[in-house]
């Protein structure tokens, strides 16, 4: 079952973020059973060749784990190259208008549903599966738009009316920052914005998503119960940092005793 098929079920989809550029870490994370792993090409130093290697590592760890990319921007020429490198889909940052959402869908989808160029690449096994990839593209290629600015909240109905969008995902830090309440996730304005996203996602039959940045299982479970169906659980560098801090503190405390 690919990630688009999973979206159509009632299953809560759990994934994570890869920022470290380490193929070993990406392979290990995939092996643990995440439904998807997103290579973060926006907020890390990972470039396109490294992203392709990370995609290979993810599939090596778990064939069922969807390799996604958070795009560095929403440029057509870059987006199609990430798809050609083997992305199952994209997470597009800072989508604030329906026109921007249309541009992303066009770059991800082949004609007649989009404008993605056709060429031999890793995604089609270097030409051996080209016809199959093009034929199955609309049913398999995944598009998630990130809602992370107050302008996107104001334009949400138009954005989510764009055909081809599978998930609308809240970027909590950027969204709160655009509202002048950076990191205040329980502020009434932030809660109202999240409620609006959940409501309009239901109306448009689009899965709502959110990034639970800290590795907090309780928060991830709460978000699922609130109705979020596409959840990114923390990220590799944060989980590693928290594990080191917790372990080091425990060891020091035991030594002091």
N, C-alpha and C positions, 0 to 999 in steps of 0.2 A: 504494500500500500504506500503510494507516494504521499508527499506532504499535502498536496491539494486534495487528495482523497480523504486524508485524515481530517482536514478542515470541515468536510461535509458530514462527518460523524459528530457525536456528542463528546468525543474524547477531548480531554485537556492535553494540549501539546506542550511538552516541556523540552526546552533546549538551553543553550548557554552561548557565551561569547568567547571568541579566541582573539586575544590581543598580543600574545607573547611571541608570535611568529615561529613557535617551536612545533615541528611536525610530530615530535614524540608526544608532546602535551596534547595536541589535537587528536592523535590516534588513540591515546589513553582515554581521553574524554569520550570519544565516540564509543569505545569499547564498553564504557560503563552503562550505556543504554539511553543517552539523550536522543530525543526524536530529531533534533536539528542542532547544528553548530554553526554559528555565524562568525565568519572571519571579519573583523572590524577594520576595514580599510579607511574609515573616516577618522578615528581617534587613536590610531597607532601608526607605527612607521612601516607597516606591512605594505609592500608594493604588489603589482600584478603577478610577476613571476613567483613570488613567495606565496601568494594566494593560491595559485594553481598547485603548488607543492602541498599546501595545507589541505586542499580539496582531496588530493590523492591520499593523504594520511588519514583523513576522516573516513573515506570509503574503505581504506585498508582496515581500519578499526571496526567498522560496522557498515555493511552495505545498506542497511535500512536507515542510517542516519543521514538526513538531508544536509548537504553542504550549501550554506547560504553565504551571502556577502552583504555587509552594510557598506553601501557605496561611498566613495570619498566625496562624490557630488552626483548630480543627476544628469550628467552629460551623456548624450546618445552614444558617442564613439567609445567612451570608457565602459558604459553599461554593457554594450553588446560584447565587448572583449572579456568581461568577467563571465558573461553567460557562455561564451565560447570556451573559456578555461574550465568549464564544468560545473558552474553554479546551478543548483536546482531552482534557484530564484534569488531575488534581491530584497533587501530592506532599504528603502529609499529615504534618506534623511530630509527633514525640513520641507515637507510637502505642505505648502500653504494655500495652493489654488488648484482648481480642477485642471487648468492648463498644464501645470507642472505634473500632476498625476497622469495625464494623458501622455506626456512626453516619456515618462518612465515605462508605461505599458507598451508604447510603440517601440521602445528600444529593446524590450524583453521578448516581445512576440514577433514571430514571422508573419509576413503577409498571408492571408488578408486581414488578420487581426491586429497587425502592427507593421513595423517597417524595419525590423532587424535584418541585416544583411546575411547572406548565406555563404559559407565557406568551410573548407575542411579545417577541423579543429578537434581538440580533446573531447568536447561535448558530443560530437558525432563519431567518436572513435576514428578520428583523422580521415573521415570520408566514408568509412565502411557502413555507418548507420545514418547517413545524411538524410535519405528519403524518409526513414522511420522517424527521425527527430523532428523534421519539419511537419510530418503528418500528425504526430502526437503532441506537438508543441503546446497548443492551446489548452489541452487537458493536463499538461504536466508542469509547465513553467509557472512559477509562483511569484506573486507580487505583494509585498507588504509596504504600505506607506506609513511613515512615522509622523505622528501628530505631536508636534513639539513646539508649537508657537500659538499665541493667542489668535493670530490671523487664521490659522488652520481651524481653530475652534469655531470662529465666526463663519468660515466658509465650508464647514464640515459636510453639510448636506450635498453641496455641489461636488465636493471632492469624492465622496463615497458613492456618487451616482455614476462615476466613470467605470465603464465595463472593463473587467479584467483584474480588478483589485480583490485580493483574497483576505487580507488582514489590515486593520488599522491599529497601529501600535503606539501607545503613549511613550514619549520620551520624557520621563518625569522631571529630570533636572532642567533641561532646556525649556520645557513648557512652563515650569514654575518661574524660571529666570525671566522669560518674556512677560510675565505678569508682575514682575517686581517682588516676588516672594521666593527667591531661590532656596530650594531644599525644604520649604515649608509645605510638606505634602498633605498635612491635615488642615491647612488653611481653607476657609469656607469657599474662596474663589477657586482653589484647586479642586476641591471636592465637587463643586458645581460643574467644572469643566469635565471632570472624569464621568460624572453622571450623564452629561450630554453625549459624550463619546459612546458610552454603553447603550444609551437609548437609540441613537441614530444608527449604530451598528446593527442593533436588533431590527430596526425598521428596514435597513438595506440588505439584510441577510449577509453581513460581513462579520467575520470573527474579530472580536476585540482582543488586543494584545497589550502587554505591559512588560517592562524590564524591571525585575526585582534585583536591584544592583547589589545589595549586601547578601551574602549567603545565609539567608534566614528562612528555613523551611516553614516556619509558622506564617510568615508574611506571604510566601508563595501560595500556601494553602488558602489563606484568607482571600487572596486575589482570585483564585480559582472559584471559590464560593461566591465571590461578588459577581462573577460572570465572565471574567477574562479567560479566554480559551487558548490563547497563544502566549505562553509565558517564557521569557528568557530568565533563567535562574543564574544570577551573578555572572562572573567572568573569570577566566583562568587566573589572571594576575591577582585579582581580589581574593579568590578562594585560597590561593597559595599564600598570600600575605597573611590572611586571617589564621590559616593553619599554623604558620610559623610563629605569629604573635601569641596565639593561644598556647601552643606547645612550649614555647620558650618561657612564658610567664609561669606555666605550671611547673616546669622543671626548676626554675629559680625559687619558687615558693617551697617546693619539696626540699631543696638544698638548705634553705634558710631554716626550715624546721629542724 
